[in-house]
Amino acid sequence: MPDSASLPLPRRAAVNPGPLGVSLTLIALGAVYLAQGVGARQSALYVVGALLGVALYHAAFGFTSAWRVFIADGRGAGLRAQMLMLAVGVALFFPALAAGTLFGNPVTGLVSPAGTSVVVGAFLFGIGMQLGGGCASGTLYTVGGGSTRMIVTLIAFIAGSVIATAHMPFWTALPQLKPISLVKTLGLAPALLLNWIVFAVIAAVTVLVEKRRHGRLVASHVQPKHTSPWLHGPWPLAAGALALVLLNFATLALSGRPWGVTSAFALWGAKAAAAIGIDTPGWAYWSTKANAAALAAPLSHDVTSVMDIGIVLGAMLAAALAGRYAPVWRLPLRSLLAAVAGGLLLGYGARLAYGCNIGAYFSGIVSGSLHGWLWLVAAFCGNVFGTHLRPLFGLEVERLRPTAC
């Protein structure tokens, strides 16, 4: 079964008109509703979410298979695209965060403590990526693209997230550093230079590994000439990386903080649990001022929830334009079990680690947060372990066949 970040399948039809109409209608109606009921900024963030869904789907910009194919087969194109994304990201974010304002509005980064809970949570999240078949953004865009397996992963993701909120007092009491911003600690120019050097080193390592394994850099997927790549996909990975950076920067400008995904899953789970009589408002995690306010307010007022829904609908739009919206409802048992286990690990790990591949890794690093780098190392180790577990659940580990010399 295709992974959340697998290369797009060949188009089945020019366009899927039904899903196209549904997605366009829901995006338009949602934007109007939010503009009238919440405000213009919330409506704009919803549209940004939809554009993120289009970019994620059309570029097949996942983190899960990009890490897996490098771990298992030494192919590093996906990792190099991530380094490009981060390099451009810090160039945009660091100056704004150092100034504290963007276009006259106050902005702040996602800077969290680096410690035990991040290491454990990111490691668990990494295993969950490989068993669940996607990361946080990958789960959303593949659900929008019609993946029924990822609906199971998403439900388990939400359950794991809310379970983790019940245990957060234990995890936050374990040893950890205070939140450290490299921008504030080192200064703007040294922080930029240090990050760019690390990104370049990681990209260079992927090149060396790939050439040693395959003798050359493996060619990326080539779009057939008779199709429009910008309408039907796939986009080049570099285009997807740049689109995600610019849309994350738009999120910073509109909401005052970078893009996040998984806090909404915990919120959805907590609201659902409260609806069936579980006293989630009494838990320590939900008794803080910000979390209590989010739990009491409608979901339409939560930026992350609105953007997550936009991502799903944007991916549905992209899949319909590509003619690939065709849900398959039969799932092998082992694959189903992996989706449940992976989703629970994803949700639990994301809360412990103060975020996922978006909120902790992407947005954490472009915020200058030390915890973002700790997350990357621990999550990569979890992906190594998770990649070796995949065959036990009948899940593919992609490897190129050797070519004759």
N, C-alpha and C positions, 0 to 999 in steps of 0.2 A: 504494500500500500504506500502511495507517495507520502513523503514527509512534508511538513509544513513549509520547508524551504527548498524542496526539490525543484528541479528545473520544470518550467511549465510544460504541460502535455500539448501535443499538436491540437490545433483548433478543430472542434467537431463541427462547427457551423459558423457562418459569418457573424451572427449575433443571436443571443437568446432573448427574444423580445419581451417575454413575460417577466423574467427577473430584472431585465433592464428597466422596464416601466415601473415595477414595484420599487426598485432601489432609488430611481430618480424621484419618484413621488414622495417616498419617505424622507429622503434628504431635503427636498424642498419644503415639505410640510413641517419637518422638524426645525428647520432654520427659521421659518416664519413663527412657529409656536414659541421658540426660545427668544426670538427678538421681541415678541410682544409680552411674554410672561416673565422673562428673566432679564434680558438686556441684549444689546447689540454685540457686546464682546462674547457673551456665551454662545450666541448664534454663530459668530465668526469662528469660535473654537470648534464648534460642531462641524462646520464646513472644513476646517483644517484637519479634523479627524478623518473626514471622508476622503480628503486628498491623500492623507497618510495611508489609508486603506488601498487606494488606487496605486500609489507608489510601491507599497509593500508587495501587492499582488503582481503587478506588471513587471517589477524588477526581480520577483521571487526572492526578495531580500530577507532571507531568514538567517538566524544565527546558528540554529541547531545543525543543519546539514553542512553549513560552512565549516563548523568546528569538526564535525564527524569525518568529513572527507579528508580533512587535513590530518586528523588523528589516525585514521585507518589507511589512507592512501597517499598522503603527502601532498595533496592538491591545495594550494593556498589562495586561489583567486578570491574566494569569499572573505578570507581574513584580510587580504590586502585592501579589499573594498571597505572593510570596517575601519582599517587604519586611515584610509583617505577620508572617510566620514568623520572620524575623530580629529584628524589634523585640521580639516576645514572648520570643524565645530569649535575647537579651542580658539581658533583665530577670530571667530565671531563672538563667542561667549565671554572669553576672558576679559576683553576690554570693557564690555558692558557690565560685567559683574564687578570688576575693579572700580568702575565709576559708581556703581550702585543704582544707575538709572539707564533707561533705554527709551528714546523718543520722549523724554520728559517724565516717564513713569518709573516708579521704584521697581527694581528687580532683585531677586535673590536666587542663589543656586541651591541644588539639592545636595547639601553637605551633611553627612551623617557620621556617627561614631564608627571607628574601625576597631573591631575586636572579635571576641569569641563567637558572638551570634552571627556576624557577617561570614566568618570562615565556615561555620557549620551550615548556615542557611544557604550560602552560595554553592557549597558542595552538593547539598541535597537538591538544589535547583538544577545543577548541572546534570545530575542523574535523571531528574524528572524530564529535562529537555529531551533526552534520548529515548526514554520510555514513552513519554507522552506524545512525542513526535513534533514538538514545537516549543518555542519560548513563549513569552507573554504576548508580544506583538504577533508572532507566528500563529498562535492559537486563535487570536481574533481574526486575522485576515484569512485564515483557511476556513474558519467557521463561515465567514462572509462569502467565501468562494464556493461553499457547498459541501465541505467535508463533514460527513456525519460522525466520523470517528472523533474529530476534534470537538464536537459538541459534548461528547462524553468527557474528554480531557478538560474542557472548560468548566463543566459542572463540578468535577472533582477538584479542579483548581480553586474554585470558589469555596468549596468545603474545606480544603486544606488551609486556605487563607484565614477563614474565620476560626478554625481550630487553633491556629497559631496565635491569634490575638488573645485567646484565653491563657496561653502559656507565656506571653511576653514578659511579665514581671520576672519570671525565672531567668529568662535569657538575657534581659537587660541588666540583671544583677551580676552577671559574669564579667570577668575582666575585659575592659575595652578602653580605648583612647577617647578623649574628647573629640568632637568634630574638628577636623583639620582641613582648611582650605589652602591649597598650594599657592593660589593667587595672593592671598593675604599673607601667608607665611614667607614666601620667596619674593613676592613682587611680580608685577605683570610680565616684564620681559624675561626674567629667569624661568618663570613657570612655563611660558610659551616655549622657550628654547628646550627646556628639559623634556616637555611632552613631545615635541616634534622629533627629538632625537630618539626617544623610546619608540614612537610609532615607526620611524624609519628603520630602526633595528629589527623590530618585529616583522615588518614587511620584507626586509632583506633575508631574515631567517627563513621565511616561507619560500622565498625564491630559491635559496640554497637547498632546502629540503626537497622541493618539487623537482629541481633539476637533477639532484642526486637520485631521486626515486624513479623519474621518468625520462631523464636525459634531456628534457626541455620543459618549457612552460606549457601546460596543457591548454589547448584552445578552448575558449568559452563557447557556449551555445550560439549558433549563427541563425539569425532570423531569416526565414525564406523570403526571397525577393518579392514574391507576389502579395505580401501582407504589409500592413503599416505597423511598425514596431511600437509607435507611440500610442496607437489606438488599441491594437490587439496584444501587444507584448510579444516576446519579452524585451524589456528595456536592458541596456547594458548595466552591469553592476555599478559602474561608476556613476551613471545617471541616477540610479536608485539611491546611492549613497549621498549624492549632492541634494537630491530631493528631500531626503529625510532630515538632513542638516538644516536646510532652509525652512522646512515646516516646523522643526523643533525650535528654531529661532523665532518663527512667527508665534509659536506657543509662548515663548518667553516674553515677547513683546505684548501679547494680548492678556496673558494671565499673571505675569510677573514672576513666573518660575518655569523651569524647563518641563518637558514632556515626561509624564509618568503613566503607568498602566495599571499596576496591580493593587493599588490602594482601593480602587473601585471594587475589585473582586471581594476584598474583605468587607467593604461596606455593604455590598449586595447580600453577602452571606449573613452578616450581622442583622440586617433588616429582615431577611427571611426567617432567621432563627427567632427573632423577637416576635414575628407574626405567629409563630406556633407555640409561643409561651416561654421561650428560653430568655432568661434575664440578661441578655447581652449588654444593655445599658449600664448594668451594675458591675461589669468587668472593668478592671483597672485600665485596660487599653482604651476603652470607650468612655471612660469618665474624665479624660482630659478635655480641656475646653474646646479645642479644635475638632477632635473626634466626636465628642458629644454633640456639637453643633451639626456636623455632617450627618450623624445618625438621625437627628431629629428633623433635618431639612428634607425636602423632596429631592429625588435624584436629579431632577432638572437643574438644581442649583450646584451640583458637584461637577467641577470642571473635568475631572478624570472620567467619570461615568459618561458624560456627554461626548467626550472625545472617543472613548471606547466604542460607544454605539455608532458613532460616525465611521470609525475604522471598519466595523463589520459591514455597514451599508456601502462604504466606498469600495471594499473588496468585492462585494456582490455586484456592484456596477461594473468593475473591471472584468470580473469573470464573465458577466453577460456580454460585454463588448467583445471579449475574446472568444465567445462561443463555447465556453468550457464550464458553464454552470449546469452540472448534472449530478445531483446527490446520489450516492449509493448507500442503500440502507442495510445491507447485509455485512456484518463484521465477523471475522474469525474470532473465536473465543479468546485465544492467547493475545491477540491484538487488542481486544476489548479490555482484558485484564491489565495489559500494559498501559492503556490509556487511563484507566482508573488510578493505578499506582503512580504513574507519571504525573497525573494532574494533582494528586494529593501532595506529592513531593514538591512540585512547582509552587503550589499555593503556600505550603508551610515554609519552604525555604525562602520565598520572596519576602514574607513578613519578617523573618528572623534577620535577613540580610539588608533590611531597609530598602528593598526594591528588587527589580528583576533585571533582565538584560537591557531594558530601556531606562528605568528610573535609577538603578544603581550603576550599571556599566556605561551606557551611552551618556545619559544625562548627568550621572555622577562624575564621570571623567571630564566632560566639557564644563562642569561646574567647578573643577579643580579639587574635588573631594578625594582625599586619600583612600576612603573606603571603596571608591570605585575601582581603584587598582587592586586592592585586596580582594574585592569581589571577582575580578577577572581571573586572578590566579586560582582561587578556590573553585570557581565555577568550571574553569577549564579542566582541573583535576577531576571534578565530578563528571564531566563529559567523557573523559577517558574511561572512567569506570562504567558509565552508562552505555558507552559504545560497545564494550565487551559484553554487556548484559543483553543487548538487543536480540542476538540470535536465539536466546532462550525463549523469547516471546514470538519467534517467527518473523522478526522485523529485519529488513534489509540493512546491510552495511555496504555502501556503494564502493566498489573498487573497479578500476579500469583493467581490462584484459591486457596482458603484455602484448606488445607489438613485435613482429619479427624485424630483426635488424637487416 
